[in-house]
Amino acid sequence: MRKIWSIPGGIHPEENKSQSLQLPLGEVALPSELIFPLSQHIGAPAKPIVTVGERVLAGQKIADAKGMISAAVHASTSGTVTAIEDRTLPHPSGLSGPCIVLAADGKDEFAAFEACEDYLSLDKAVLVQKIREAGIAGMGGAGFPTAVKLSPRANQPIDTLIINGTECEPYITADDILMQTQAEDIIKGTLLLAHILSQPGRIVIGIEDNKPLAIAAITQAAEGTPVEVVSFPTKYPSGGEKQLIQILTGKEVPSGALPSSIGIVLQNVGTTVAAYEAVRFGKPLIERITTVVGEALATQRNIRVRLGTPIHHVLAEHGFAEKKAMRLIVGGPMMGYALEQDDVPVVKTTNCILAPTKKEMPPPRPTQACIRCGMCAEACPASLLPQQMYWYAAAEEYDRLEAQNIMDCIECGACSYVCPSNIPLVQYYRAAKGTMRQMAIDKEKSDRSRKRFEFRQERIAKAEAEKEAKRLARKKAAELAKQKQEADKAAGVQPSGHTAKADIVATAMASAKAKQATPEEQKAKLERAVTSAEGRLEKLQQRHSDADGDMKERLAAQIKQAELKLQEAKDKLAHFTPVPTAITTVAADAPAATADPNDPVAVAIARAQAKMTMAPDEKLQANIVSLTGRLAKAEEKLAAAKAENSDKVDALQTGVDKLKEKIASAEQELAELTPSAPTATPAPEQDAAAAAIERAKAKAAAQANLSPEDKLRDQLTSINGRLEKARIKLEQAQAENTDTVAALQLGLDKMLAKQDKLRDELRALNPNAPELTDQPATAAEVAPQPAPTVDAATAAIEKAKAKADALASMSPEDKLRDQIASLETRLDKAKQRLAKAEAEDDPNLDAFKAGVEKTEAKLQQTKQQLVTSNS
Amino acid sequence: MAFMKMTSPHATRAGDTGDVMKQVILACVPGLIALSYFFGPGSLINVILASATAIACEAGVLKLRNRPIDFFLKDYSAVVTGVLLGLALPPYCPWWVVVVGTACAIILAKHLYGGMGYNPFNPAMVGYVILLISFPVEMTQWAVPRTMLAEGQDLLGPLSALQQIFLGGAIDAYTGATPLDVFKHNDSQLVQHLYASEPIFSTARWAGAGWEWVNLGFLLGGAYLLYRKIFTWHTPVSMLVTLFLLSVVFYDGGSSHSGGSPLLHLLSGATMLGAFFIATDPVSSAVSTKGRLFYGAGIGILVYVIRVWGNYPDAVAFAVLLMNFAAPFIDYYTLPRTYGHDKARRATEKED
């Protein structure tokens, strides 16, 4: 036999194991109502897949595992689902939670189980999936989903499989009787688990030496197999996961880590049998062995009981004398929890129902002062100093508690057991640990917001400085231009804009003609918009019903938006009356459309252009800001997921990591850019400003030359390009399964909508335009549609002429005023949008904010310019 | 039906703090028997007087503090303080010495610091030191052991003892120097000669007439407490081993400047009482096993240093009180290594 290590501390409470071993394993009658809590395990609650009124068979899955760390729930008899509602849970808190309630029909019809003889030839993943489907969770008490434990990370090879038959808690004999009666199955199950874990080098079943019958049975069954049976001296809490590992291997599980990190997987004997039965016979976890014990019962024994059976039903079958009992415990006397109500069900982790009399477990004696005798420290299996932890817990000194490693307390209760002053030590530690966990979460949150705030302050200060620098540069440029103009005037040169002016007029005429869409066409367009909106809504709703979790909420928001849009489109259609004159006004205004704040496309283009003309470092900064915003959000989500122990933690983690990487690289780039910036800026700034003025002039000329159709074409081409890019990005994201998929999808949808709109507009102008297919536009000369209402067109031309004249004769000051007015409208618009985004918690909130800030800054600048040019 | 809501564990071991204290009192009996046999009923009267005073003071202060008197008296901690102080005081010392000392112990050293479980210093030793400094004459007159009595002289009977204690009077014939006193004041004789000439050594087997048996009695009581797991071996063993090693190192073969033999140090004065009944007071000592090793060693060193180079012949009270000061400090740096951690932490690391 191999060496056995000893654990520090430990106690020897009265075992009280013989009472429940006098009778053979029994059964209880079928109860009329069974209750299946959706959360019988550690991790996310299961998701019901039956409806109220549905008939289910024994062994039929009634709730599905939700996420990675979760377990399915199965009906344990046939009957009808009568409710899916909150019931009192078998939990220390005594709180209620969602349960599926089943009225048994007494027929006890079973669903067909899929047996498998040759299971060892199956793929490991298939076996794990079978175990997962069977809803198996640790039956020793913790209820950790077994399939998760059996899928350790690839970089953590498992070299030891330990099967826990210790059962160190007094009174409980469920595992003992299981080992006595189903030793063969335990060995088969052990070999199955070893197979799934790629045959670890050591396979060992650990049993305390107070179970000689179990040891004999298991030893006999294990003969000829690589399974080692090790018995060791009885001491509480040898059966704790960490303690058993120490006893059998001499290794310690590092603080805060899982046993798999040191190559060990540990499973309870009951879980092992359940896994074997699930794989071999296809039988899900619908029953377990539970010890029913205590002096308040007439019959004390072990029973095979259907999960979901109410505890009062079990007690009634065992002659429960309610008057004699004072407390009712689920689990053992050391770590079990007291129930306030006996209407809770037996669940996967219920290894014992203990109904002691007052004499057997008298009420706790009054607590005396701690004299720091140190008996608790002697008893602690984790080598903590309970007397110090008590002192600090009572004083709420959480830093000190942290240094005392309170988080490594396994709450075994050995300290409370030995305390001569009868101090409920474990209770203090539980409370302190809960507070500390909450404090850690709060601290993380506040740290995050503090960082965010500091970063924002920094960013604003930087932006201010940059604006100031630019303003100075512009002022200089403006002065130069003014001087030049005056010099030109003095020289008697005619304004060079003369020919350009003529061009503007010509294009205005052309576009006014072009924009004349027939009322029929406009109506058709509106109808199309309605159909498209309807289609989109339908699609979203489809996805919404398929999705779950975060995605669902996001989709719900999108649906709301889509509904609004649809409503808008319908309204428009309903109010649509063909008013030709209105159309002409629109047409006449067309040349000015580039600056029209009412046109979202134009605004978007303006924004994009603004982005393009941004200095590279500005761009990077904006980028970083937006990334940081996203990171903060992602981190929040991650924290929430962690707190809920959600199965998305990993995915979110990768997302956060990726974002961090991105930010780091962006910051690096920025760092590389900035040092050179101050030296480079002063000289080229003027040139750049001059160049920008030149460029703007050229652009204005070019745009003035473009027909609205061409403009639309341009826009369409650009949006096609962007669309292509977005698609690629989305595909990438989907392939990598990052959490940005939803956001990208949203962006893509928006762009598609825009594309539709542009196409509609273009179609209105020119139904034969080649851009109406998915091909990117090539140079295509399409003759403008003949104008149906010539009078309107002439009016438009007149107006355009007037405007062009006005523009040409405008002084720079007037231009600036004009600009200010336009900026003010834009700012209003942007603010409105921001408010809306804030209300809807739009993912692009940061971008909107940046936009508003930028517009404000520009407005300020322009006003300044005006002041300087006036003075 | 609603059941009682309680947190685990639901089972606890029988017994309470009072039982622990009763065990300590019980363990004092062999030492007390030895004291009574060799020095007469003085110590027993001391113990009874001190216990009664302790209970009275405790009850009085609890009443003043509006605490349940009955509940706290049942923890027997006051009685333990009284018993230990009574054992430490010289037999037949005036009654008011005992009363003042015990009152100081209970009121000053215990309740002014918050009562049971909150006193940083060992109450009995605080009482002892106050008496030693305030009434040096009364505190340094120890009774002569029965082996040194003159021919025809007998130990004081209970009645004359009571008369002596409550009415006073000259009992010079019954008082003498303790072995440690004798040793302290010797600077001319070799140890060998001293042992032969001084009756306190010449009538004894190893380390002073009567004293050696008293110490063995307390050792026996201490062994009983260890067996009952009332405390761990760390403090007493560490203290005794340190004291032993130092006395070996400075014995220097028994010259006139010798520090005294290891046996003298282990079996004279208050060594065993200190090691098993005073230093092991859990409230005022270090908490971890490692910490208790340091704590015990510190007491051992201080006892030796004060005995040999200091002004007092014995030093258990001072040594224990000085180490009481150091106990919280020791606690910060002697946390045990917790399961799953590579090394032990420091309790103060969060404050750095």
Boltz contact constraints between the chains, C-beta under 6 A:
constraints:
  - contact:
      token1: [A, 13]
      token2: [B, 11]
      max_distance: 6.0
  - contact:
      token1: [A, 252]
      token2: [B, 339]
      max_distance: 6.0
  - contact:
      token1: [A, 252]
      token2: [B, 340]
      max_distance: 6.0
  - contact:
      token1: [A, 253]
      token2: [B, 340]
      max_distance: 6.0
  - contact:
      token1: [A, 254]
      token2: [B, 340]
      max_distance: 6.0
  - contact:
      token1: [A, 255]
      token2: [B, 340]
      max_distance: 6.0
  - contact:
      token1: [A, 255]
      token2: [B, 341]
      max_distance: 6.0
  - contact:
      token1: [A, 322]
      token2: [B, 1]
      max_distance: 6.0
  - contact:
      token1: [A, 326]
      token2: [B, 4]
      max_distance: 6.0
  - contact:
      token1: [A, 327]
      token2: [B, 3]
      max_distance: 6.0
  - contact:
      token1: [A, 327]
      token2: [B, 4]
      max_distance: 6.0
  - contact:
      token1: [A, 328]
      token2: [B, 3]
      max_distance: 6.0
  - contact:
      token1: [A, 329]
      token2: [B, 10]
      max_distance: 6.0
  - contact:
      token1: [A, 333]
      token2: [B, 10]
      max_distance: 6.0
  - contact:
      token1: [A, 333]
      token2: [B, 11]
      max_distance: 6.0
  - contact:
      token1: [A, 334]
      token2: [B, 9]
      max_distance: 6.0
  - contact:
      token1: [A, 335]
      token2: [B, 8]
      max_distance: 6.0
  - contact:
      token1: [A, 336]
      token2: [B, 8]
      max_distance: 6.0
  - contact:
      token1: [A, 338]
      token2: [B, 5]
      max_distance: 6.0
  - contact:
      token1: [A, 338]
      token2: [B, 6]
      max_distance: 6.0
  - contact:
      token1: [A, 339]
      token2: [B, 3]
      max_distance: 6.0
  - contact:
      token1: [A, 340]
      token2: [B, 2]
      max_distance: 6.0
  - contact:
      token1: [A, 340]
      token2: [B, 3]
      max_distance: 6.0
  - contact:
      token1: [A, 340]
      token2: [B, 5]
      max_distance: 6.0
  - contact:
      token1: [A, 361]
      token2: [B, 10]
      max_distance: 6.0
  - contact:
      token1: [A, 368]
      token2: [B, 17]
      max_distance: 6.0
  - contact:
      token1: [A, 368]
      token2: [B, 75]
      max_distance: 6.0
  - contact:
      token1: [A, 369]
      token2: [B, 116]
      max_distance: 6.0
  - contact:
      token1: [A, 369]
      token2: [B, 117]
      max_distance: 6.0
  - contact:
      token1: [A, 370]
      token2: [B, 117]
      max_distance: 6.0
  - contact:
      token1: [A, 371]
      token2: [B, 117]
      max_distance: 6.0
  - contact:
      token1: [A, 371]
      token2: [B, 282]
      max_distance: 6.0
  - contact:
      token1: [A, 371]
      token2: [B, 283]
      max_distance: 6.0
  - contact:
      token1: [A, 372]
      token2: [B, 282]
      max_distance: 6.0
  - contact:
      token1: [A, 372]
      token2: [B, 283]
      max_distance: 6.0
  - contact:
      token1: [A, 372]
      token2: [B, 287]
      max_distance: 6.0
  - contact:
      token1: [A, 373]
      token2: [B, 282]
      max_distance: 6.0
  - contact:
      token1: [A, 374]
      token2: [B, 282]
      max_distance: 6.0
  - contact:
      token1: [A, 382]
      token2: [B, 338]
      max_distance: 6.0
  - contact:
      token1: [A, 382]
      token2: [B, 339]
      max_distance: 6.0
  - contact:
      token1: [A, 383]
      token2: [B, 336]
      max_distance: 6.0
  - contact:
      token1: [A, 383]
      token2: [B, 338]
      max_distance: 6.0
  - contact:
      token1: [A, 383]
      token2: [B, 339]
      max_distance: 6.0
  - contact:
      token1: [A, 384]
      token2: [B, 338]
      max_distance: 6.0
  - contact:
      token1: [A, 385]
      token2: [B, 287]
      max_distance: 6.0
  - contact:
      token1: [A, 385]
      token2: [B, 288]
      max_distance: 6.0
  - contact:
      token1: [A, 387]
      token2: [B, 287]
      max_distance: 6.0
  - contact:
      token1: [A, 388]
      token2: [B, 287]
      max_distance: 6.0
  - contact:
      token1: [A, 399]
      token2: [B, 350]
      max_distance: 6.0
  - contact:
      token1: [A, 402]
      token2: [B, 350]
      max_distance: 6.0
  - contact:
      token1: [A, 403]
      token2: [B, 345]
      max_distance: 6.0
  - contact:
      token1: [A, 403]
      token2: [B, 347]
      max_distance: 6.0
  - contact:
      token1: [A, 403]
      token2: [B, 349]
      max_distance: 6.0
  - contact:
      token1: [A, 403]
      token2: [B, 350]
      max_distance: 6.0
  - contact:
      token1: [A, 405]
      token2: [B, 338]
      max_distance: 6.0
  - contact:
      token1: [A, 408]
      token2: [B, 338]
      max_distance: 6.0
  - contact:
      token1: [A, 408]
      token2: [B, 340]
      max_distance: 6.0
  - contact:
      token1: [A, 413]
      token2: [B, 8]
      max_distance: 6.0
  - contact:
      token1: [A, 413]
      token2: [B, 9]
      max_distance: 6.0
  - contact:
      token1: [A, 416]
      token2: [B, 9]
      max_distance: 6.0
  - contact:
      token1: [A, 417]
      token2: [B, 9]
      max_distance: 6.0
  - contact:
      token1: [A, 417]
      token2: [B, 12]
      max_distance: 6.0
  - contact:
      token1: [A, 417]
      token2: [B, 13]
      max_distance: 6.0
  - contact:
      token1: [A, 418]
      token2: [B, 13]
      max_distance: 6.0
  - contact:
      token1: [A, 420]
      token2: [B, 15]
      max_distance: 6.0
  - contact:
      token1: [A, 420]
      token2: [B, 16]
      max_distance: 6.0
  - contact:
      token1: [A, 420]
      token2: [B, 17]
      max_distance: 6.0
  - contact:
      token1: [A, 420]
      token2: [B, 20]
      max_distance: 6.0
  - contact:
      token1: [A, 421]
      token2: [B, 17]
      max_distance: 6.0
  - contact:
      token1: [A, 427]
      token2: [B, 7]
      max_distance: 6.0
